[in-house]
């Protein structure tokens, strides 16, 4: 059985999309559940794992995803100006615009929760403000990733933009 470069690229691209969607959903789930406990020690622990997961998995996929996608498009003859590819790239940028601050917010929430745990105090107001912003940013980022996956799977004819 011969495995060609296109198959490897496609496999890596699908795995990357799966990691982005799965890690994003998992991180959101665990942060929301931990936040609901209002337990600073638990939140600090979960937020530490979430930050680590974002750096190990999400960041790796974020870097590799456009590389494998562009390589696939070029190797299979899809011009980057094809509508569904162009809009996928635009949505990717939108997801990134919301994801980058979220990573910073997670680190700040982790630090605030750690401090509250050490001091045996309630979570401070800045933690709750960051959590609300973090939560709100998740929706457009997650929706953008879902839309990208839909575009990749259906490849709708949206014309050629350039």
N, C-alpha and C positions, 0 to 999 in steps of 0.2 A: 504494500500500500504506500503510495507516494503522497506526501503532504506538501502542498505548494505554498509559496509565500502569501498568496491571497487568502488561503484558508487560515493561515496563522494570524494574519492581520485581522481578519474577520473575527476569529476566536477571541483575540486580545481586545478588540473593540467591543464585542458583546460582553465580555467579562468586565471591562471598564465601566460600561453602562450599568451593569448589574451591581457593581461595587458602589457606584455613585448613588443609585437609587436605594439599594439595601442599607448602606451605611448611613445615608441621610435619614431614612425612615427609622432605623434602629437608634441612632443618636437622639433623634427627636423623641421617640417613645421613652427611652430611659431617662432623659432629662425631665420630661413632663411628669413621669411617675415619681422621680426623686423629688422634684420641686413640690409636688403635692403633699409630701410628708412634712415639709417645713423643718426637717431635721438637718441642721447645718453640717454635721459630720457625714451623714449619708450623701448629701448633695455634693460636698467637697470630694468625696470618694468617686461618685458617679461622674462628676464633671471632670475629674482627672482622667478617668478612663475614656471619656468622650473626647477630650482634647487629644489624647494619645491616638485614638482611633482616627480622628480627623487628619492627623499628621501622617500616620502610617498608611491608611487606606484611601481616604478621600483625596488627599493631596497628591498621592501617587497616581490615582485614576484621573484627577484633574489635569495633570501634566501629560499623561500618556494618551488620553482620549482624543484630543485634537490631532495628535501626531498620527495615531492609527487611522483616524477618520479621513484626514487629508491624504494619507498614503493610499488608503482603499479607494478613495474617489479618483485619484490620479491613475492608479493601476487599472481600474475598471472602466476608465473613460468618462466618468462623470465630471463635467466641468464644475469648478467651485462656484460658478455663477448660477448653477441650476437652482431654481427657487427653493426646493426643500432643503438643499444643502446650505444655501445662504441663510435661510431662516433658522436652521439648526444652529449655525454659528452665532447668529444674533442672540438666540435664546441662551446659548452657552455663555455668552458675555453677560447677559442679564442674570443668569444663575450665579455667575462668579461675583457680580456686583453685590448680590445679597449674601453670598456665602463667605466672602472674605471678612466682612465685619462680624459675622456670626462667630467665626473662630476666635476673634479677639474678645468678643463678648463672653464666650464660654470660658476663656482663660481668666477674665476679670471676675465672672461669677464664681469660678472655682476658688480664686484667691479670697474673695469676700466671704465665701462659705467657710473656707479654712480658718480665716481670722475669727469669724463668729464661733466656730467650733472650739478653737483654742481659748477664746475669752468666755466661752459658755454663755453667749448672748444670742438674742434673736437675730435672724438675718436682717441686715440693714436695708434702709430704703433704696440705696443705689443698686443693691442686688435685685430687688423686685422691679425696678425700672429697667435694668438691663435684661431681665428675664422677659418682660413684656415686649421689648424691642426684638430680642432674639426670637421669640415665638412668632411675632408678626413677620419677620424677615424670612422665616422658614416657608411660608406659604408661596410667595412668588418664586423662590428658588426651586422648591419641590415641583411646582406646577410647570416651570420651565423645563426641568429634567423630564417630566412626564411627556410634555409636548415634543421634546427632542426625540424621545424613544418612539413616539407615535410617527413622527416624520421619517425616522430611519426605517421603521417597519413598513409603512404604507407608501413612501416615496410619491406623494401626490404630485400631480402635474401642476406646478405653480409657475410654470414658464421659466425662461432663462433670463436672468436679470442683467448679466454682462458676459 
